[in-house]
Amino acid sequence: MDVAISISLSLSIKKLQDLLGDEETSSNPRLKNEIQIAITNLHSLNQFLKDLEASSGGSANDPKTAQLLKAVYSVEEATDTFLMSKEVHRIKKSREDSMSYTQKMKFFCSHKTKASYPIRFTEKMKKFNEEVRPLVEIKAAETSDVENSNNTQFLRFQNDRDHLRKRQHWGRISDFCLEDETHVVGLQQQMNELVVQLIRNDGHSGGNEIQVIAVVGKGGSGKTTLATNVYNWIDVKRHFTIRAWVRIPSVFKARDVFADIVAQINQHELVDATLSEYALMLRLTKLLKGTRFLIVLDDVETLQVWKSLVTALTFSSQGGKIIIIVRNTDYLPPNGYSTLNICKLNNEDSWKLFSSKVRIAEEELNNSELITLKEQILNICGGLPSTIVLLGGLLSTKEKSFDEWSRVLTMVKSTAGILALSYQDLPSEVKPCFLYMRLFPKRFEIPVRRLIHLWCAEGFVTMPVLEKIDPEDIAEMCMEELVTRSMVQVRWRLDGSPKTCCLPSVLHDFFSSKAANVGYLHHHLQSSQTLPTQQKVSFRRQAANADINYLPSSLCCVQNTRSYVAFDTRVPITPATAIYVFLRKITGKRGFEFGLLRVLDLEGVYRPFLSSYETGRLFLLTYLSLRSTFIDHLPEWVEYMPYLETLDVKHTNIACIKLPKANKLRHLYLNSIHDPNTSSYPTDSTSLRTLRGLIPLIWCSNYICRMIRLTKLGLVRCESTTAVVDVAEWIDRLTELQSLKLKLINSIGDVFFIYLRSLAEHHRLQELYLLAKLPQSVINVGFLPPNLRKLTLSLSFLKEDPMPVLGKLPHLHILRLLSRSYVGEKMTCLSIGFPKLHLLKLWKLHVRVWTVEEGAMPCLRELEIRSCNNLNLPQGLKTVTALKELVLTNMPTDFGAAVEQSLHGKDVYIRNNSWSSDPFTVSPLVL
C-alpha cells in the first residue's frame, strides 16, 4: 500500500472526525453532512488503494495512484486551512478589543481572514466528494461500516489491552543490549588480524609514516560491525592515546570532517566557528603530533576522501593508523595501504548467527523439524550477515512450525526479496515509522527520544479516543517491533534502554527510492538538485541533511511542506538565516500569510534565525524542537500556539519564557528556566506527560494537582521548604512516572531535606535521580520502586551503608553514588547483591574500606571511582568476573598502581588520568 497516501488518509479521517465533535461544525448541518460523506469516502479509498496495490504494486507512476494522491492531499490541505482559519478568527475576536488600530491593520487586515471560511471548507468537501465518487462506488458496500473500519489499525501485539497498560518502559527489548554486542559470529579471525596490524606492526610502518588499512567488503558483509568491535577492543583502547570515528557524509566536505575529528579529540573545547579548512588541518596536526592515534573513516564512497584526509594526516606522528571502510577498492588509489577483505560467512557460522537472531537455541533448532529447512535458508542468505540477521528477525515473529517457515521462504528468493518482505510483513502502523527513519542521513545516530516524539507528532501512532493509552507507548512498541525484527541498529544504555538508533546501510539504500518516489519525504542536499514532477506536488516532509542553506527552488514544494527536520549540526560562521528564508516561503503567497507547517525540528542547528513575523503564523505547529541550538530567546508567539504538543528548548541559552497555553501540550523540555508567572502555564495541564528543567519560583498548588499523568519529571532547583513539602505530596500522586529527577537545591547552594512517601506503588518508575538530603528510611526495599533500573543519589548524607539494601533491587542496572550521598567509612557489597548491575559510579565519597564479597555484582561491566581519596584497595574486586572497564579519576597514584596489580591478568581496560601502565603491554587476543 502506498505509504504517502495511507498516512494522509488516516490523518485526514482523524481530523475530520474531531471536527464532527466541534460545536461550530455540529451547528452547521450542511458542513456536518459533507464531512460525514468525506469520511465514508476516505475509508472507501483506503480499500480501493489496497486493491490497486495488489494488482499493480501501487506504483507512484500509476495514473490512478497519482489521482488518489492529489484527491487525498486536497482534503488534507482544506482541513488544515479550515483549522488554521478558525484559530486566526478566534484570536482576532479575542484581541480586537484590546488592540490598537495600527496593530489590527498590521497583524490581521493584510491576511483577509473572514468569517466565510466554513462556507469555503464546505464547498471544498463537496468538490472532493464529487471527484472521488466514481472510485468509491464499487467499494461502498465493503466500507459501509465506517466505525468498525476505523478501529482495525492496531499492532498485532496490542490485543491484550491490560498488558499494554501495565507494560514496562522498553520491557520487550530491555534484555537485547548485551546480546547484540556478542553478534560478531564468523568475524573473529579477521578481527584478530586487524588488531595485530593495528597494535603489533608499529615497527613495520616505516617509523613515523601513517599506516592505512582498508577494510573492504560488499554491503551487508559486516565491515562496520568488525571495525566497531576492534575500535572498542580493550587492547586497542590501551594502545592508542587518541581515537576518532568519522562517518563520511554523502556530500563530502573536508572542513566538516576535520572539525568532527578535532571535536572528538578535544571534547571540552568547542570548535571555533570561524576556522577555515586549512586552519582546522593545522589544529588537527598539532593535536595528533607525537601521538599514537587511530582514525576510522566509515562509508567512504569517493576517491576525494582519500586525497583530502589521508594526505592531510600524513605528518609527523608515532604509530598513527587509519582504517578506511569501503565497499570496493575503486574509491582508493592503486597503492599506499594494506587490505583486509571481509569474506562471506561459511555455513557453520551462518547457521549459528541465524539461530541467535531467530532466538532459538542452536541445539533446539537442530533437533526440530525446522532443521530440514537449513539448506534452503543458507542458500537464500548466501553467507551475508545482514541478510541472515534480517531473515532471522523476520522468522522470529512467526510461529515456529515447518509450514509457516516454508510459507515465508517461498516468498523470498534473494536478499532483495528478504528486504522487501521484511517491510511488507510489518504491522500497518510500523510501516510509516520505519520509512520515516529514511528521513535521517545514512548512519546518523538518531536519539530514540527524538524519534518517538516525531513519530507521534506526525500522527503515525494514534489510538481510539476511548482508549486511555498514550501514543508514546504505541511508538515505543513500534520501535520494539523493529528491534525484534533486526531492522534497526541500536546503541544501548547500560540500563537496557535504547539511546540512539539508525537504519542498517543495506536497508537505508534499498528503501531510499521507495520513500522518495511515493512522495513520502524529500532530502535537499544541494541547490542544483531537481525533483521528479510528482514530488513537486506531493511531498510533505523535507530534510536538510548537510547544509540547511540548500532549499528547493520550487515554491509549491515549500508551501506544501508539513514537516521540516534539519541535521546540519556543524557550527557555521554565521547564524542559520536559511530557516528564515524557508519559513518566509512557507507563509507567503497564499492569499493569507499563515503556514500549514506542523513539525519544525531544528535540533543541533546553530542559532537558527526565527522571525516573529513568519513563525508567528504557524498556528498548526504541533512539534517545535530548538534543542542544542545556542539561541538565547524564544519568540513570544509560542505562547499562543493552540496545537503545540512538544516544545524542546533544552541545552539552549534561553533563561525565561512564558509557557505555551496550548491545552494539548504533552512534552515540555526546558533549560533550567524560571517561571515567575504561574498564569502562563497551559490552561489544561492534564495532558502533560513530560516536564523537564523547570525552576518553580511560585508554587501553584491548584496547577500541580492537575498534573497527575506525568511520566517524566525533572525539577532542577527549589527555593523554599514549603515548595519541597508540596513536591513530596505531589510525587505521591504521580503513579504513572517512568523517570523522576529532583535537584532540591536553591540558588545559593543550600540543599533541602525531603521526606518522600513510599514509592513502592510506582511500578512504572525505572529511573530515579535525587539530589537532596534524605532520611535513612528511603533506603529500604519496601520503600523504593520495585522495577527501578537506574538510581542516582547526591548530597543525601546517608549515615548507614546503603549497599546491602540496594543490592536487593532485582532490576537495578545502574547505580551512581555521588558527592556525599553516603558519609560513612565502610561499604560492603554482599555476595548475592546486585544481580543485574552493569554500571557503578562512586564519586567524592569518604569511604575507606570497601568490601566486595565473592559473587557480588556478577554482571558489572563498568566501574568508575572519582575523588574517593581515602579509599583503600577494594577487597574482592578481582572476583567481579564481568568487569571490562575501570575508570579512575583524581585518585592517588598508589591506588591506581595497586588496582593494576590486583587486576593483573584480567581483561580489563583501566583508564586513569593520574597514572598509566606500559602502553605496549598486550594481553592475549581473546574474543
Sequence and secondary structure as in RCSB ss.txt:
>XXXX:A:sequence
MDVAISISLSLSIKKLQDLLGDEETSSNPRLKNEIQIAITNLHSLNQFLKDLEASSGGSANDPKTAQLLKAVYSV
EEATDTFLMSKEVHRIKKSREDSMSYTQKMKFFCSHKTKASYPIRFTEKMKKFNEEVRPLVEIKAAETSDVENSN
NTQFLRFQNDRDHLRKRQHWGRISDFCLEDETHVVGLQQQMNELVVQLIRNDGHSGGNEIQVIAVVGKGGSGKTT
LATNVYNWIDVKRHFTIRAWVRIPSVFKARDVFADIVAQINQHELVDATLSEYALMLRLTKLLKGTRFLIVLDDV
ETLQVWKSLVTALTFSSQGGKIIIIVRNTDYLPPNGYSTLNICKLNNEDSWKLFSSKVRIAEEELNNSELITLKE
QILNICGGLPSTIVLLGGLLSTKEKSFDEWSRVLTMVKSTAGILALSYQDLPSEVKPCFLYMRLFPKRFEIPVRR
LIHLWCAEGFVTMPVLEKIDPEDIAEMCMEELVTRSMVQVRWRLDGSPKTCCLPSVLHDFFSSKAANVGYLHHHL
QSSQTLPTQQKVSFRRQAANADINYLPSSLCCVQNTRSYVAFDTRVPITPATAIYVFLRKITGKRGFEFGLLRVL
DLEGVYRPFLSSYETGRLFLLTYLSLRSTFIDHLPEWVEYMPYLETLDVKHTNIACIKLPKANKLRHLYLNSIHD
PNTSSYPTDSTSLRTLRGLIPLIWCSNYICRMIRLTKLGLVRCESTTAVVDVAEWIDRLTELQSLKLKLINSIGD
VFFIYLRSLAEHHRLQELYLLAKLPQSVINVGFLPPNLRKLTLSLSFLKEDPMPVLGKLPHLHILRLLSRSYVGE
KMTCLSIGFPKLHLLKLWKLHVRVWTVEEGAMPCLRELEIRSCNNLNLPQGLKTVTALKELVLTNMPTDFGAAVE
QSLHGKDVYIRNNSWSSDPFTVSPLVL
>XXXX:A:secstr
  HHHHHHHHHHHHHHHHHHTSHHHHT HHHHHHHHHHHHHHHHHHHHHHHHHHHHTT TTSHHHHHHHHHHHHH
HHHHHHHHHHHHHHHHHHHHTTTS HHHHHHHTGGGT  TTHHHHHHHHHHHHHHHHHHHHGGGTTTT  HHHHH
T    GGG  HHHHHH  TTTTTTTHHHHHHT  TT HHHHHHHHHHHHT GGGS SS  EEEEEE  TTSSHHH
HHHHHHT HHHHHH SEEEEEE  SS  HHHHHHHHHHHH TTS   TT  HHHHHHHHHHHHTTS EEEEEES 
 SHHHIIIIIHHT SS SS EEEEEESSGGGS SSSSEEEE     HHHHHHHHHHHHT  HHHHHTSGGGGGHH
HHHHHHTT HHHHHHHHHHHTTS SSHHHHHHHHHT  SHHHHHHHHHHTS TTHHHHHHHGGGS TT  EEHHH
HHHHHHHHT S   TT    HHHHHHHHHHHHHHTT SEEEE TTS EEEEE  HHHHHHTHHHHHHTTS EEE 
STT    TTHHHH  EEEESS TT   S HHHHHT SEEEE   S  SS BTHHHHHHHHHTSSSSS      EE
E TT SSB   HHHHTT TT  EEE TT       GGGGG TT  EEE TTSS  B      TT  EEEEEEEEE
  GGGS S GGG  EEEEEEESS  HHHHHH    SEEEE     HHHHHHHHHHHHH TT SEEEEE B TTS 
B B      TT TT  EEEEESB  GGGS TTTS TT  EEEEES  B S  HHHHTT TT  EEEE TTSB  S
EEEE TT  TT  EEEEES    EEEE TTSSTT  EEEEES TT    BTGGG TT  EEEEES  HHHHHHHH
HHTTTS  EEEESS    TT       
